[in-house]
Amino acid sequence: MKLSVVIPVYNEERTVTAILDRVVRAKLPEKIATLEVVVVDDASTDATPQRLDAYQLPPDAARPTTLVVRRHEKNAGKAAALATGFALTTGDIVLVQDADLEYDPADYPVLLQPILDGKAEVVYGSRFLSGPHRVLFFWHYVGNKILTTLSNMFTDLNLSDMETCYKVFTREVKEKLRITSKRFGFEPEFTARVARMRVRIYEVPISYHGRTYAEGKKIGWKDGFEAIWCILKYNLWAR
């Protein structure tokens, strides 16, 4: 089987090389024979494009690996970058990975196992199911819980962490998936769409190493209001 890891990137010159190294060296289940890494640079204005141009796959990659890099000419947002990346994937399983080192590719085995065991078509990696995590912002935690609860009310799912980066799904789900949001609306839109597919969804615990704003964290309170709008939009009106 082939695993496709999609990495949206925007102004991550400090971390993009490190995350690529971690992804290609990550321990993978035996059923995963090859790895495809798809990076979409969402019109970064720092040295991210140069870091990507200079990147060479390390000789100690865990699996035979191909690297695909695309660049948006204009900044379109995380969800738009993911939609571009999904269209480029050729793997049996697709995994979403952020470029900021908050999420650890060491968690790939636990994320992939429910799909490999034939128990799920979609897996969420939850930051709130007892995995180790950096202690940071109380109000971000509260905001995540509010957004997840609101999403669950519309989708009738019992997720603990709808806003997590780690979402893993089969090629069959990808082929049915349509993403129309742009910035940080991907999480509620993806959740609304897979809920309507009636596929089997699992959650697994992951580690989380959150950043402060001084360290480059981008999401803010305005994105929380956008997420509320997207929960309403993609559950009530958009199809």
C-alpha positions as CSV (number, residue, x, y, z in Angstrom):
1,M,0.0,0.0,0.0
2,K,1.0,3.6,-0.6
3,L,0.6,6.4,2.0
4,S,0.2,9.9,0.8
5,V,1.1,12.7,3.3
6,V,-0.2,16.1,2.3
7,I,1.6,19.1,3.9
8,P,0.2,22.6,3.4
9,V,2.9,25.2,4.1
10,Y,2.8,29.0,4.6
11,N,5.9,30.9,5.9
12,E,7.4,27.9,7.8
13,E,11.1,28.5,6.9
14,R,12.1,27.5,10.4
15,T,10.4,24.1,10.5
16,V,9.7,22.9,6.9
17,T,13.0,21.0,6.5
18,A,12.7,19.4,9.9
19,I,9.1,18.2,9.3
20,L,10.0,16.7,6.0
21,D,12.9,14.8,7.6
22,R,10.5,13.5,10.3
23,V,7.9,12.5,7.8
24,V,10.1,10.5,5.5
25,R,11.9,8.9,8.5
26,A,8.7,8.1,10.4
27,K,8.2,4.4,11.4
28,L,5.4,3.0,9.3
29,P,3.4,-0.3,9.6
30,E,4.6,-3.1,7.4
31,K,1.6,-2.9,5.1
32,I,2.8,0.5,4.0
33,A,5.3,-0.2,1.2
34,T,5.8,3.2,-0.3
35,L,5.4,6.8,0.8
36,E,4.4,9.9,-1.2
37,V,4.9,13.3,0.3
38,V,2.9,16.2,-1.3
39,V,3.9,19.7,-0.2
40,V,1.8,22.7,-1.2
41,D,3.4,26.1,-0.6
42,D,0.6,28.6,-0.2
43,A,2.6,31.5,-1.7
44,S,5.0,31.9,1.2
45,T,6.8,35.2,1.5
46,D,9.7,34.0,3.6
47,A,12.5,31.6,2.7
48,T,10.1,28.6,2.6
49,P,10.3,28.2,-1.2
50,Q,14.1,28.2,-1.1
51,R,14.1,25.5,1.7
52,L,11.8,23.4,-0.5
53,D,13.9,23.8,-3.6
54,A,17.0,22.8,-1.7
55,Y,15.5,19.8,0.1
56,Q,16.9,16.4,-0.7
57,L,15.3,13.1,0.4
58,P,17.6,11.6,3.1
59,P,19.1,8.2,2.3
60,D,17.7,6.7,5.5
61,A,14.0,7.3,4.6
62,A,11.8,4.6,6.2
63,R,10.2,3.6,2.8
64,P,10.8,4.3,-0.9
65,T,9.6,7.9,-1.1
66,T,8.5,10.4,-3.8
67,L,8.3,14.1,-3.1
68,V,5.9,16.4,-5.0
69,V,6.1,20.1,-4.4
70,R,3.6,22.7,-5.8
71,R,3.3,26.4,-5.2
72,H,0.3,28.7,-5.2
73,E,1.0,32.0,-6.9
74,K,-1.4,33.7,-4.6
75,N,-2.1,32.9,-1.0
76,A,-5.4,31.1,-0.8
77,G,-5.5,29.5,2.7
78,K,-4.9,26.2,4.3
79,A,-8.0,24.5,3.0
80,A,-7.3,25.6,-0.6
81,A,-3.7,24.2,-0.2
82,L,-5.1,20.9,1.0
83,A,-7.5,20.7,-1.9
84,T,-4.6,21.2,-4.3
85,G,-2.6,18.5,-2.4
86,F,-5.4,16.0,-2.4
87,A,-5.8,16.3,-6.1
88,L,-2.1,15.4,-6.5
89,T,-2.1,12.3,-4.3
90,T,-2.0,8.7,-5.7
91,G,-1.9,6.8,-2.4
92,D,-4.3,4.2,-0.9
93,I,-4.4,6.3,2.3
94,V,-4.1,10.1,2.7
95,L,-2.8,11.8,5.8
96,V,-2.9,15.5,6.6
97,Q,0.3,16.8,8.2
98,D,1.0,20.4,9.4
99,A,4.4,21.9,8.8
100,D,4.9,23.5,12.2
101,L,6.1,20.6,14.3
102,E,3.1,20.7,16.6
103,Y,2.1,17.3,15.4
104,D,4.6,14.4,15.5
105,P,4.9,11.9,12.6
106,A,5.9,9.3,15.3
107,D,2.1,9.0,15.8
108,Y,1.6,7.6,12.2
109,P,1.4,3.9,13.2
110,V,-1.5,4.5,15.7
111,L,-3.2,6.8,13.2
112,L,-3.0,4.3,10.3
113,Q,-3.9,1.1,12.3
114,P,-7.7,1.4,12.3
115,I,-7.7,1.7,8.5
116,L,-5.2,-1.0,7.9
117,D,-7.2,-3.3,10.2
118,G,-10.3,-2.7,8.1
119,K,-12.2,-1.0,11.0
120,A,-12.4,2.6,9.6
121,E,-12.3,4.7,6.5
122,V,-11.5,7.9,8.4
123,V,-9.3,8.4,11.5
124,Y,-9.0,11.6,13.6
125,G,-6.0,12.1,15.9
126,S,-7.3,13.6,19.1
127,R,-5.2,15.8,21.3
128,F,-7.7,15.2,24.2
129,L,-7.6,11.5,24.6
130,S,-4.7,11.3,27.1
131,G,-1.7,11.7,24.8
132,P,1.2,13.9,26.0
133,H,0.8,17.5,25.2
134,R,2.5,20.9,25.9
135,V,0.5,23.0,28.4
136,L,-0.5,26.3,26.8
137,F,-3.6,28.3,26.2
138,F,-6.7,27.7,28.3
139,W,-9.0,29.7,26.1
140,H,-7.8,27.9,23.0
141,Y,-8.8,24.6,24.7
142,V,-12.2,26.0,25.6
143,G,-12.6,27.3,22.0
144,N,-11.8,23.9,20.6
145,K,-14.3,22.2,22.9
146,I,-17.0,24.6,21.9
147,L,-16.4,24.2,18.2
148,T,-16.2,20.4,18.5
149,T,-19.4,20.3,20.5
150,L,-21.2,22.5,18.0
151,S,-20.0,20.4,15.1
152,N,-21.1,17.2,16.9
153,M,-24.6,18.6,17.4
154,F,-25.0,18.9,13.7
155,T,-23.2,15.8,12.5
156,D,-24.4,13.5,15.3
157,L,-20.8,12.3,15.9
158,N,-19.1,12.1,19.3
159,L,-15.7,13.4,18.4
160,S,-13.5,14.9,21.1
161,D,-11.3,17.0,18.8
162,M,-12.8,18.1,15.5
163,E,-10.2,20.8,15.0
164,T,-7.2,18.5,15.0
165,C,-4.8,18.6,12.1
166,Y,-4.4,14.8,11.9
167,K,-7.1,13.4,9.6
168,V,-6.4,10.2,7.8
169,F,-8.7,8.7,5.2
170,T,-8.9,6.1,2.4
171,R,-8.6,6.9,-1.3
172,E,-12.3,6.1,-1.7
173,V,-13.2,8.8,0.7
174,K,-10.8,11.2,-1.1
175,E,-12.5,10.6,-4.4
176,K,-15.9,11.5,-2.9
177,L,-14.5,14.5,-1.0
178,R,-15.0,18.1,-2.2
179,I,-13.4,21.0,-0.4
180,T,-14.6,24.5,-1.1
181,S,-13.5,26.4,2.0
182,K,-10.3,28.4,2.0
183,R,-8.6,29.3,5.2
184,F,-9.1,27.3,8.4
185,G,-12.6,26.1,7.4
186,F,-11.2,22.7,6.3
187,E,-11.8,21.0,9.7
188,P,-15.5,21.6,10.0
189,E,-16.1,21.2,6.3
190,F,-14.3,17.9,6.2
191,T,-16.2,16.7,9.2
192,A,-19.5,17.6,7.8
193,R,-18.8,15.9,4.5
194,V,-17.5,12.6,5.9
195,A,-20.4,12.5,8.4
196,R,-22.8,12.6,5.4
197,M,-20.8,9.8,3.7
198,R,-21.8,7.5,6.7
199,V,-18.3,6.1,6.7
200,R,-16.7,4.5,9.8
201,I,-14.8,7.1,11.8
202,Y,-12.3,6.4,14.6
203,E,-10.4,8.6,17.0
204,V,-7.0,7.7,18.4
205,P,-4.8,9.6,21.0
206,I,-1.9,11.6,19.7
207,S,0.8,13.8,21.2
208,Y,0.7,17.5,20.7
209,H,3.5,20.1,20.9
210,G,1.7,23.4,20.6
211,R,3.4,26.7,19.7
212,T,3.0,30.1,21.1
213,Y,2.4,33.1,18.9
214,A,6.0,34.2,19.4
215,E,7.0,30.8,18.0
216,G,4.8,31.3,14.9
217,K,1.3,30.1,15.7
218,K,-1.1,31.6,13.1
219,I,-4.7,30.7,14.1
220,G,-6.6,33.3,16.2
221,W,-10.0,34.3,17.5
222,K,-11.2,35.5,14.1
223,D,-10.6,31.9,12.8
224,G,-12.9,30.7,15.6
225,F,-15.8,32.8,14.2
226,E,-15.0,31.5,10.7
227,A,-15.1,28.0,12.0
228,I,-18.6,28.6,13.5
229,W,-19.8,29.9,10.2
230,C,-18.4,26.9,8.4
231,I,-20.0,24.5,10.8
232,L,-23.4,26.1,10.0
233,K,-22.7,26.5,6.3
234,Y,-21.5,22.9,5.6
235,N,-24.1,21.2,7.8
236,L,-27.1,23.2,6.9
237,W,-26.7,24.6,3.3
238,A,-23.7,23.6,1.3
239,R,-23.6,20.2,-0.3
